């Protein structure tokens, strides 16, 4: 699962995670999803 982490500030982190779902028989894309999370680290 590909992801990208970016430190916005000393105690803030931004995370992007992507997922793709494919059908094997027809080679169709069923869904593309991007999750975004902002996290405060204390």
N, C-alpha and C positions, 0 to 999 in steps of 0.2 A: 504494500500500500504506500504510494508516494506521499511524502509530507514535506513541509517546509516550515522551519521555526525561525522566528525573527524576534530579536530582543528590542523592544520599543524603548525601554528605559531600564534603569538598574534593576527594578523589581517587577517589570511588566513584560510579558512574553505573548507573542501572537503566533498562532499555529494554524496552518492550512493543511488539510488532508483531503485527498481525492480518491474516488472509487469509480470504476466503470464495470458494468455488468453486460456480458455478451451472451448471445445464444449461439451454440456450437453448430447446429444444423444449417441455419440460414446466414450465419455470420452477421447478425443484426445486433446493433447496440440497443440494449434494453433500458439502460439508465446511466447517466453520468451525474455524480453527486460531489459537491465540494462542501466540506465542513470547515468552519472558521471558529477558532476558540481564542478568546482573550483571557489571559491568566495573570493574576496578581500573586507574586511570590513573596512571602513574608519570612 
